[in-house]
Amino acid sequence: MSKSREMRILWFLLLFLCEARSQGVSRPNFVLLVADDLGIGDPGCYGNKTLRTPGMDRLAQEGVKLTQHLAASPLCTPSRAAFMTGRYPVRSGMASAARVGVFIFSACSGGLPTSEVTFAKLLKNQGYSTALIGKWHLGNNCHNNADFCHHPLSHGFGYFYGLLGTNMRDCKPGDGTVFIGGIRVLAYTPLKVITITLLTLVALKHLGLLDVPPAVFFCLLFLAALILGLLLAFLHYFRPLNCFLIRDHEITQQPMSYDNLTQRLTRDAASFIRRNVDTPFLLVLSYLHVHTALYSSEEFAGKSKHGTYGDAVEEMDWSIGQILNVLDELRLSNNTLVYFTSDHGAHVEELNSKGEVHGGSNGIYKGGKSNNWEGGIRIPGIFRWPGVLQAGLEIDEPTSNMDVFPTVVKLAGSPLPEDRVIDGRDLMPLLQGRSQRSDHEFLFHYCNVYLNAVRWHPQNSSSIWKAFFFTPKFTPEGANGCFSTHLCFCYGQYITHHDPPLLFDISKDPRERNPLSPRTEPRFREIVATMQQAADLHTRALQAVPNQLSLGNILWKPWLQMCCSSSGLSCQCDREAQDERETL
């Protein structure tokens, strides 16, 4: 055999091996597991010693654990929009300029715009079977109750089963309401004024100082009754109108029942995997746990050391274990990238009507849901892919839930969109150890539509600077959350502006206890100037888009309301129970 022929054979073998290796780390299946309101201090693999989380712990032991994984927003709707699109939510109009930063009603007109590209849409174009099971919270209809312009099936998912909105206290009988603040504004003040007016008129009439016609008393009483009636009707009908399960475009249970709900979602997810053993698939299992209303099945109720919250965490962890078991059973584990995270930090202000804590733990970190202290945005981030990612690896580089978009899209063999800015970065070089540094030099932290803080990880430096332009006022003073308002807000009397910005070195002070100054940090002004310049460049590059969370878009619109009955006269049904009886 000639030397040239041997060289050609050798080159052929090398090319074959490279191609084989390339195929081995491309077009895997994807299982993306997203918790709701889970704190980074809740899983055992992140330091919790009392909650039992063997499913999450197994993922960390067999995969890569990120210790500085960050949500693009500390609220559900904008964080999920960023996760799906790889873009800051302000770019898609999914960040509010007002107090309400999420969608409350299923029949609102706001939602993820059809112009946005999700990873599901790109993977579906690559031949993947795609499914979202669980919580969506990114809108539904635009103009009528059947256009489904914001629905998951309009954003690349071939199958959907779950909740279009979000789990709320009002969805569970006996758990109270989240609308206390709104009730005080809309009902308490007018009723107080009416009551004082009535008592004053009665006194004046009794003293003979003023002749008040009976019609005046009748009108005031009628107005008070009308306000009370509307309030009671709102509280009574909120549950069936907003808390329902839907499969694709058809309502299956209205109002939603919590009985074995996690088991039903898990069973549906396992069924999707089984249907697609021979097809590449993307499954997003978006849990309703552990957002209130808290719930768990009889098997988990009262079994944890942390009350109803702990029960919910442990039931969700059981579900994660079931999904991993199905992948093992079907011999799909080695060809499946599994990712686990939470949409943002734990809701530290969450208390039930008896004053019991219903929120989780953010570990050592300050703050929580709805603010950009580390506790609000530092979230679990675990990737497992046996044979491709090193088991037990821990990475303390700044990463974002936006990074899932380019990571998944590239692995699936799809090019990234070139007609828009993608803020996420491909994580595979970092996860595989081919890079020791995050591709994010700067990350921008938004409180709704307002740029709240900037994170800077300079090249050739271990420091991670974080500068706050404003911070929420925690009440009572010295607390770790905005307890008087239930959530921290992003403007006006609820915040404190900082000029110069409040600066921390997160690498040395992750608890954000010791703000730096020119006296304690010689490069203070240089660091702040660099971060301000980055912020200015970022904001100037933003393009104006319609605000999907404007007042007009978040209000309830009766013509967008979905009901079981096509006539809209009845919004109660339980086709799930009917299907289960027929199966038996």
C-alpha positions as CSV (number, residue, x, y, z in Angstrom):
1,M,0.0,0.0,0.0
2,S,1.4,3.4,-1.0
3,K,2.2,6.0,1.6
4,S,-0.2,8.5,0.0
5,R,-3.0,5.9,0.1
6,E,-2.3,5.3,3.8
7,M,-2.5,9.0,4.4
8,R,-5.9,9.2,2.6
9,I,-7.2,6.3,4.7
10,L,-5.9,7.9,7.9
11,W,-7.5,11.2,7.0
12,F,-10.8,9.4,6.2
13,L,-10.7,7.7,9.6
14,L,-10.0,11.0,11.4
15,L,-12.9,12.6,9.6
16,F,-15.2,9.7,10.4
17,L,-14.2,9.9,14.1
18,C,-14.8,13.7,14.1
19,E,-18.1,13.3,12.4
20,A,-19.1,10.5,14.9
21,R,-18.1,12.7,17.8
22,S,-20.0,15.7,16.3
23,Q,-23.1,13.6,15.9
24,G,-22.7,12.3,19.5
25,V,-23.1,15.8,20.9
26,S,-25.8,17.0,18.5
27,R,-29.5,16.6,18.0
28,P,-30.2,15.1,21.5
29,N,-33.6,15.0,23.1
30,F,-34.3,17.8,25.6
31,V,-36.2,17.7,28.9
32,L,-36.4,21.1,30.4
33,L,-37.8,21.1,34.0
34,V,-38.9,24.5,35.4
35,A,-40.0,25.0,38.9
36,D,-42.2,28.0,39.9
37,D,-40.9,30.2,42.8
38,L,-38.4,27.6,44.1
39,G,-35.6,29.2,46.0
40,I,-31.9,28.3,45.5
41,G,-31.8,27.4,49.1
42,D,-34.5,24.7,48.8
43,P,-32.7,21.8,46.9
44,G,-30.4,19.5,48.9
45,C,-27.7,19.9,46.3
46,Y,-27.6,23.6,46.9
47,G,-27.1,23.2,50.7
48,N,-30.6,22.4,52.2
49,K,-30.2,19.9,55.0
50,T,-33.9,19.2,55.9
51,L,-35.9,19.0,52.6
52,R,-35.7,15.7,50.8
53,T,-34.8,16.3,47.2
54,P,-33.2,13.1,45.8
55,G,-34.3,13.8,42.2
56,M,-32.7,17.2,42.1
57,D,-29.6,15.9,44.0
58,R,-29.3,13.0,41.5
59,L,-29.3,15.5,38.6
60,A,-26.5,17.5,40.3
61,Q,-24.5,14.3,41.0
62,E,-24.8,13.1,37.5
63,G,-24.5,16.5,35.8
64,V,-23.1,20.0,36.0
65,K,-24.3,22.4,38.7
66,L,-24.3,26.1,38.1
67,T,-23.9,28.2,41.3
68,Q,-24.3,31.6,39.7
69,H,-27.2,30.9,37.4
70,L,-29.5,33.9,37.0
71,A,-33.1,34.6,36.0
72,A,-33.5,37.4,33.4
73,S,-36.2,38.8,35.6
74,P,-37.4,38.2,39.2
75,L,-41.1,37.7,38.1
76,C,-42.8,34.8,36.3
77,T,-44.1,36.3,33.0
78,P,-41.0,38.2,32.0
79,S,-38.6,35.5,33.2
80,R,-40.4,32.9,31.2
81,A,-40.5,35.1,28.1
82,A,-36.7,35.5,28.3
83,F,-36.2,31.8,28.8
84,M,-38.3,30.9,25.7
85,T,-36.7,33.5,23.4
86,G,-33.1,34.0,24.8
87,R,-33.8,37.8,25.0
88,Y,-34.3,40.3,27.7
89,P,-38.1,40.6,28.2
90,V,-38.0,44.3,27.5
91,R,-37.1,43.5,23.9
92,S,-40.4,41.7,23.3
93,G,-42.6,44.1,25.3
94,M,-42.9,41.5,28.1
95,A,-41.9,43.9,30.9
96,S,-44.4,46.1,32.6
97,A,-44.1,49.9,33.2
98,A,-46.7,49.8,35.9
99,R,-47.2,47.9,39.2
100,V,-48.6,44.7,37.8
101,G,-45.8,42.8,36.2
102,V,-47.5,39.6,35.2
103,F,-50.7,38.4,33.5
104,I,-53.5,37.9,36.0
105,F,-56.4,36.9,33.8
106,S,-56.7,34.2,31.2
107,A,-58.9,36.5,29.1
108,C,-56.4,39.3,28.7
109,S,-55.0,40.4,25.3
110,G,-51.4,40.6,26.1
111,G,-48.9,37.8,25.6
112,L,-45.7,36.7,23.9
113,P,-45.8,38.4,20.5
114,T,-46.2,36.2,17.4
115,S,-43.1,37.9,16.0
116,E,-40.9,36.4,18.7
117,V,-39.1,33.1,18.0
118,T,-39.0,30.5,20.7
119,F,-36.6,27.5,20.9
120,A,-39.6,25.3,20.4
121,K,-40.4,26.9,17.1
122,L,-36.9,26.4,15.8
123,L,-36.7,22.8,17.0
124,K,-40.1,22.0,15.5
125,N,-38.7,23.2,12.2
126,Q,-35.8,20.8,12.7
127,G,-38.2,17.8,13.0
128,Y,-38.5,17.7,16.7
129,S,-41.7,16.7,18.5
130,T,-42.3,19.5,21.0
131,A,-44.5,19.7,24.1
132,L,-45.2,22.0,27.0
133,I,-46.8,20.5,30.0
134,G,-47.7,22.6,33.0
135,K,-47.6,26.4,33.4
136,W,-47.4,28.8,30.4
137,H,-48.3,32.3,31.7
138,L,-47.4,34.0,28.5
139,G,-50.9,34.8,27.2
140,N,-53.6,33.2,25.1
141,N,-55.9,35.2,22.8
142,C,-55.7,38.5,21.1
143,H,-59.0,39.4,19.4
144,N,-61.5,36.7,20.2
145,N,-61.6,33.6,22.4
146,A,-60.4,31.2,19.7
147,D,-57.6,33.0,17.9
148,F,-55.0,31.6,20.3
149,C,-52.4,34.1,19.0
150,H,-50.3,33.8,22.2
151,H,-51.0,30.1,22.9
152,P,-48.1,27.6,23.2
153,L,-49.2,25.9,20.0
154,S,-48.7,29.2,18.2
155,H,-45.1,29.4,19.5
156,G,-43.7,26.1,18.3
157,F,-45.1,23.6,20.7
158,G,-46.9,20.7,19.0
159,Y,-48.7,19.6,22.2
160,F,-49.8,21.5,25.3
161,Y,-51.5,20.3,28.5
162,G,-51.7,22.6,31.5
163,L,-52.5,26.0,32.8
164,L,-52.5,29.0,30.5
165,G,-52.1,31.5,33.4
166,T,-50.6,30.9,36.8
167,N,-51.5,29.1,40.0
168,M,-52.9,31.5,42.6
169,R,-54.4,31.4,46.0
170,D,-57.8,32.3,44.4
171,C,-57.6,29.0,42.5
172,K,-57.9,26.9,45.6
173,P,-61.0,27.2,47.8
174,G,-60.2,28.2,51.3
175,D,-56.8,29.7,50.6
176,G,-57.9,33.3,50.5
177,T,-57.2,35.9,47.8
178,V,-54.2,37.7,46.4
179,F,-56.3,40.7,45.6
180,I,-56.4,42.2,49.1
181,G,-54.4,45.3,48.0
182,G,-56.6,45.8,45.0
183,I,-59.7,45.4,47.1
184,R,-58.6,48.0,49.5
185,V,-58.1,50.5,46.7
186,L,-61.2,49.7,44.7
187,A,-63.7,48.9,47.4
188,Y,-62.5,49.9,50.9
189,T,-62.0,53.6,50.1
190,P,-65.3,54.2,48.2
191,L,-67.3,52.2,50.8
192,K,-65.6,54.2,53.6
193,V,-66.6,57.5,51.9
194,I,-70.1,56.3,51.3
195,T,-70.5,55.2,54.9
196,I,-69.2,58.5,56.3
197,T,-71.5,60.4,53.9
198,L,-74.5,58.3,55.0
199,L,-73.8,58.8,58.7
200,T,-73.2,62.5,58.2
201,L,-76.5,63.0,56.2
202,V,-78.4,60.9,58.8
203,A,-77.0,63.1,61.7
204,L,-77.8,66.4,59.8
205,K,-81.3,65.2,59.0
206,H,-81.9,64.1,62.6
207,L,-80.8,67.5,63.9
208,G,-83.0,69.2,61.5
209,L,-80.1,71.0,59.9
210,L,-80.6,69.6,56.4
211,D,-83.6,68.2,54.6
212,V,-82.2,65.1,52.8
213,P,-84.6,63.5,50.2
214,P,-85.0,59.7,50.7
215,A,-83.8,59.2,47.1
216,V,-80.3,60.3,48.2
217,F,-80.1,57.6,50.9
218,F,-81.4,55.1,48.4
219,C,-78.8,56.0,45.8
220,L,-75.9,55.8,48.3
221,L,-77.1,52.5,49.6
222,F,-77.5,51.2,46.1
223,L,-74.0,52.3,45.2
224,A,-72.6,50.6,48.2
225,A,-74.5,47.4,47.4
226,L,-73.3,47.5,43.8
227,I,-69.6,47.8,44.8
228,L,-70.0,44.9,47.3
229,G,-71.9,42.8,44.7
230,L,-69.2,43.4,42.0
231,L,-66.5,42.5,44.5
232,L,-68.2,39.3,45.6
233,A,-68.9,38.3,42.0
234,F,-65.3,38.9,41.1
235,L,-64.0,36.7,43.9
236,H,-66.6,34.0,43.2
237,Y,-66.1,33.8,39.5
238,F,-62.3,34.3,39.4
239,R,-61.6,30.6,40.0
240,P,-63.6,29.1,37.1
241,L,-62.8,31.8,34.7
242,N,-59.0,31.7,35.2
243,C,-58.0,28.4,36.9
244,F,-58.6,25.8,34.3
245,L,-56.7,23.0,32.6
246,I,-56.5,22.8,28.8
247,R,-55.2,20.3,26.4
248,D,-54.1,21.9,23.1
249,H,-57.1,24.2,22.5
250,E,-59.8,22.3,24.5
251,I,-60.6,22.9,28.2
252,T,-60.5,19.6,30.1
253,Q,-61.2,20.8,33.6
254,Q,-62.8,24.0,34.7
255,P,-62.2,25.0,37.5
256,M,-59.0,23.1,37.9
257,S,-58.9,20.4,40.6
258,Y,-55.7,20.0,42.7
259,D,-56.4,16.3,43.3
260,N,-53.3,14.4,42.1
261,L,-52.5,17.3,39.8
262,T,-48.8,16.7,39.9
263,Q,-49.3,13.0,39.2
264,R,-51.5,13.9,36.2
265,L,-48.9,16.3,34.8
266,T,-46.1,13.8,35.4
267,R,-48.1,11.0,33.8
268,D,-48.7,13.1,30.7
269,A,-45.1,14.1,30.4
270,A,-44.0,10.4,30.7
271,S,-46.6,9.5,28.0
272,F,-45.2,12.2,25.6
273,I,-41.7,10.7,26.1
274,R,-43.0,7.2,25.4
275,R,-44.7,8.3,22.2
276,N,-41.5,9.8,20.9
277,V,-38.9,7.1,21.6
278,D,-37.9,7.0,18.0
279,T,-38.2,10.8,17.3
280,P,-36.1,13.6,18.7
281,F,-38.2,15.5,21.2
282,L,-38.3,18.7,23.3
283,L,-40.3,18.5,26.5
284,V,-40.8,21.5,28.8
285,L,-42.3,20.3,32.0
286,S,-43.2,23.6,33.8
287,Y,-44.4,22.8,37.3
288,L,-47.1,24.6,39.2
289,H,-45.1,23.8,42.3
290,V,-44.2,25.7,44.5
291,H,-46.2,28.9,43.7
292,T,-49.1,29.4,46.0
293,A,-51.7,28.0,46.3
294,L,-49.6,25.3,47.8
295,Y,-50.9,21.7,47.3
296,S,-49.8,18.1,47.4
297,S,-51.3,14.7,47.1
298,E,-52.2,12.5,50.1
299,E,-49.0,10.6,49.6
300,F,-46.9,13.7,50.3
301,A,-49.1,15.8,52.6
302,G,-47.7,16.3,56.0
303,K,-44.6,14.3,55.3
304,S,-41.9,17.0,55.1
305,K,-40.3,19.1,57.8
306,H,-41.4,22.3,56.3
307,G,-45.2,22.2,56.3
308,T,-47.2,22.5,53.1
309,Y,-44.3,24.2,51.3
310,G,-42.0,21.4,52.0
311,D,-44.6,18.8,51.0
312,A,-45.0,20.6,47.6
313,V,-41.2,20.7,47.1
314,E,-40.9,17.0,47.8
315,E,-43.8,16.1,45.6
316,M,-42.2,18.1,42.7
317,D,-38.9,16.3,43.4
318,W,-40.7,13.0,43.2
319,S,-41.9,14.0,39.7
320,I,-38.4,14.8,38.6
321,G,-37.3,11.4,39.7
322,Q,-40.2,9.8,37.7
323,I,-39.1,11.5,34.6
324,L,-35.5,10.4,35.0
325,N,-36.7,6.8,35.6
326,V,-38.7,6.9,32.3
327,L,-35.6,8.1,30.4
328,D,-33.6,5.2,32.0
329,E,-36.3,2.7,31.3
330,L,-36.4,3.7,27.6
331,R,-32.6,3.9,27.3
332,L,-32.8,7.6,26.4
333,S,-30.7,9.0,29.2
334,N,-27.4,9.1,27.2
335,N,-29.1,11.0,24.4
336,T,-31.1,13.4,26.4
337,L,-30.0,16.8,27.8
338,V,-31.9,17.4,31.1
339,Y,-32.0,20.9,32.5
340,F,-33.6,21.9,35.9
341,T,-34.2,25.5,37.1
342,S,-36.7,27.8,38.7
343,D,-38.2,30.9,37.0
344,H,-36.8,33.1,39.8
345,G,-36.1,33.2,43.5
346,A,-38.4,32.2,46.4
347,H,-41.3,34.5,47.4
348,V,-40.1,35.4,50.9
349,E,-43.2,37.6,51.7
350,E,-45.6,34.8,51.0
351,L,-47.7,34.1,54.2
352,N,-51.0,32.4,54.5
353,S,-54.0,33.9,56.3
354,K,-52.7,32.4,59.6
355,G,-49.3,34.0,59.2
356,E,-47.5,30.8,58.3
357,V,-44.6,31.2,55.9
358,H,-45.6,29.8,52.5
359,G,-42.4,30.9,50.6
360,G,-39.2,29.0,50.3
361,S,-35.5,29.7,51.0
362,N,-33.0,31.7,49.1
363,G,-30.1,30.4,51.2
364,I,-27.5,33.0,52.1
365,Y,-28.8,35.5,49.5
366,K,-30.6,38.7,50.2
367,G,-34.1,39.5,48.8
368,G,-36.4,37.3,46.8
369,K,-39.1,37.2,44.1
370,S,-39.8,40.6,42.4
371,N,-36.4,42.2,43.3
372,N,-32.9,41.9,41.9
373,W,-31.0,41.2,45.0
374,E,-29.3,37.9,44.6
375,G,-32.1,36.0,46.3
376,G,-34.5,37.2,43.6
377,I,-32.5,36.1,40.6
378,R,-30.0,33.5,41.6
379,I,-31.7,30.2,40.8
380,P,-30.9,26.5,40.5
381,G,-29.3,25.6,37.2
382,I,-28.4,21.9,36.6
383,F,-27.5,20.3,33.2
384,R,-27.2,16.5,32.9
385,W,-26.1,14.6,29.8
386,P,-24.3,11.4,30.6
387,G,-21.2,10.8,28.5
388,V,-21.1,14.4,27.3
389,L,-21.1,16.5,30.4
390,Q,-18.8,15.7,33.3
391,A,-20.7,14.3,36.3
392,G,-20.4,16.3,39.5
393,L,-18.9,19.4,37.9
394,E,-19.6,22.8,39.6
395,I,-19.3,26.1,37.8
396,D,-19.4,29.5,39.5
397,E,-19.5,31.7,36.4
398,P,-22.4,34.1,35.6
399,T,-24.9,32.4,33.4
400,S,-28.5,33.2,32.6
401,N,-31.7,31.3,31.9
402,M,-31.6,33.1,28.5
403,D,-28.6,30.9,27.7
404,V,-30.8,27.9,27.3
405,F,-32.2,29.2,24.0
406,P,-28.9,29.3,22.0
407,T,-27.6,26.1,23.8
408,V,-30.6,24.1,22.8
409,V,-31.0,25.6,19.3
410,K,-27.4,25.0,18.3
411,L,-27.4,21.4,19.6
412,A,-30.5,20.7,17.6
413,G,-28.7,21.8,14.5
414,S,-30.7,25.0,13.9
415,P,-29.0,28.3,13.0
416,L,-29.8,31.2,15.4
417,P,-32.1,33.9,14.1
418,E,-30.1,36.7,12.5
419,D,-32.8,39.3,12.4
420,R,-32.8,40.1,16.1
421,V,-30.5,40.4,19.1
422,I,-30.1,37.1,21.1
423,D,-28.9,38.0,24.6
424,G,-28.3,34.4,25.7
425,R,-25.0,32.6,25.1
426,D,-24.2,29.0,24.1
427,L,-23.3,27.2,27.4
428,M,-21.8,24.0,25.9
429,P,-18.2,25.3,25.9
430,L,-18.5,26.2,29.6
431,L,-20.4,23.0,30.5
432,Q,-17.9,20.7,28.7
433,G,-14.9,22.5,30.2
434,R,-13.7,23.8,26.9
435,S,-14.0,27.3,28.3
436,Q,-13.4,28.5,31.9
437,R,-15.1,31.8,31.5
438,S,-18.7,32.8,30.9
439,D,-19.4,34.6,27.6
440,H,-21.3,37.2,29.5
441,E,-19.1,40.2,30.4
442,F,-22.1,42.2,31.2
443,L,-25.6,41.1,32.4
444,F,-28.4,43.6,32.9
445,H,-31.0,43.1,35.6
446,Y,-34.5,44.5,35.0
447,C,-37.2,45.3,37.5
448,N,-40.1,45.2,35.1
449,V,-39.2,47.6,32.3
450,Y,-36.7,49.5,34.5
451,L,-33.0,48.8,34.3
452,N,-32.3,48.1,37.9
453,A,-28.7,46.8,38.1
454,V,-25.7,45.8,36.0
455,R,-23.3,42.9,36.6
456,W,-19.8,43.0,35.2
457,H,-17.3,40.1,35.0
458,P,-14.2,41.7,33.6
459,Q,-11.9,39.6,31.5
460,N,-8.8,38.4,33.3
461,S,-10.4,39.2,36.7
462,S,-12.0,37.1,39.3
463,S,-14.2,40.0,40.5
464,I,-17.9,40.2,39.7
465,W,-19.1,43.7,40.1
466,K,-22.8,44.5,40.6
467,A,-24.1,48.1,40.5
468,F,-27.6,49.0,41.6
469,F,-29.2,52.2,40.2
470,F,-32.1,51.8,42.6
471,T,-33.1,49.3,45.3
472,P,-36.5,48.4,46.8
473,K,-37.5,49.7,50.2
474,F,-37.9,46.7,52.5
475,T,-40.7,47.1,55.0
476,P,-40.6,46.8,57.9
477,E,-37.1,48.4,57.9
478,G,-34.4,45.8,58.3
479,A,-36.5,43.0,56.8
480,N,-35.5,40.8,53.8
481,G,-38.6,41.6,51.7
482,C,-41.4,44.0,50.9
483,F,-43.9,42.6,53.4
484,S,-46.3,45.6,53.5
485,T,-46.9,45.4,49.7
486,H,-46.5,41.5,49.3
487,L,-44.2,42.2,46.4
488,C,-41.4,44.8,45.8
489,F,-42.3,47.4,43.2
490,C,-40.0,49.2,40.8
491,Y,-40.7,52.9,40.9
492,G,-41.8,55.9,42.9
493,Q,-42.1,55.7,46.7
494,Y,-41.3,52.0,46.8
495,I,-37.6,52.4,45.8
496,T,-34.5,54.3,46.7
497,H,-32.3,55.8,43.9
498,H,-28.6,55.6,44.2
499,D,-26.2,58.2,42.7
500,P,-23.5,57.0,42.4
501,P,-24.8,53.4,42.0
502,L,-24.7,51.0,45.0
503,L,-21.7,48.8,44.1
504,F,-20.9,45.3,45.4
505,D,-18.2,42.7,44.5
506,I,-20.4,39.6,44.3
507,S,-17.3,37.3,44.2
508,K,-16.4,38.5,47.7
509,D,-19.7,39.6,49.1
510,P,-22.5,37.3,47.7
511,R,-24.8,38.3,50.5
512,E,-24.6,42.0,49.3
513,R,-24.1,43.3,52.8
514,N,-21.1,45.6,52.3
515,P,-21.6,48.3,49.5
516,L,-18.3,49.6,48.3
517,S,-17.2,53.3,48.2
518,P,-14.2,55.3,46.9
519,R,-12.7,54.8,50.3
520,T,-13.0,51.0,50.3
521,E,-12.4,50.4,46.6
522,P,-9.7,52.6,44.9
523,R,-11.1,51.9,41.4
524,F,-14.7,52.7,42.5
525,R,-15.2,55.6,40.0
526,E,-13.5,53.7,37.1
527,I,-15.6,50.6,37.7
528,V,-18.9,52.5,38.0
529,A,-18.1,54.6,34.9
530,T,-17.5,51.4,32.9
531,M,-20.7,49.8,34.0
532,Q,-22.7,53.0,33.4
533,Q,-21.2,53.2,29.9
534,A,-22.3,49.5,29.2
535,A,-25.8,50.3,30.5
536,D,-26.0,53.3,28.3
537,L,-24.9,51.4,25.2
538,H,-27.4,48.6,26.0
539,T,-30.4,50.9,26.5
540,R,-29.7,53.0,23.4
541,A,-29.7,49.8,21.3
542,L,-33.2,48.8,22.5
543,Q,-36.0,49.3,20.0
544,A,-39.5,50.5,21.0
545,V,-42.1,47.7,21.0
546,P,-45.7,47.4,22.0
547,N,-46.1,46.9,25.8
548,Q,-47.8,43.6,26.2
549,L,-48.3,44.3,30.0
550,S,-50.0,47.7,29.5
551,L,-53.2,48.3,31.4
552,G,-55.2,47.7,28.3
553,N,-53.5,44.4,27.7
554,I,-53.7,42.9,31.2
555,L,-57.4,43.8,31.9
556,W,-60.0,41.0,31.7
557,K,-62.0,41.1,28.4
558,P,-65.2,39.1,28.3
559,W,-65.0,38.4,24.6
560,L,-61.6,36.6,25.2
561,Q,-62.9,34.4,28.0
562,M,-62.8,30.6,27.3
563,C,-65.5,28.4,28.8
564,C,-66.3,24.7,28.6
565,S,-69.7,25.5,27.0
566,S,-69.5,26.9,23.4
567,S,-72.4,29.2,24.4
568,G,-70.3,30.6,27.3
569,L,-73.2,30.1,29.7
570,S,-71.3,27.5,31.7
571,C,-67.7,27.5,32.8
572,Q,-67.7,24.2,34.7
573,C,-66.7,20.8,33.4
574,D,-64.5,17.8,34.3
575,R,-63.7,15.9,31.2
576,E,-60.6,14.5,32.9
577,A,-62.7,12.7,35.4
578,Q,-65.0,11.5,32.6
579,D,-62.0,10.3,30.5
580,E,-60.6,8.4,33.6
581,R,-64.0,6.7,34.2
582,E,-64.1,5.6,30.5
583,T,-60.6,4.3,30.7
584,L,-61.4,2.2,33.8
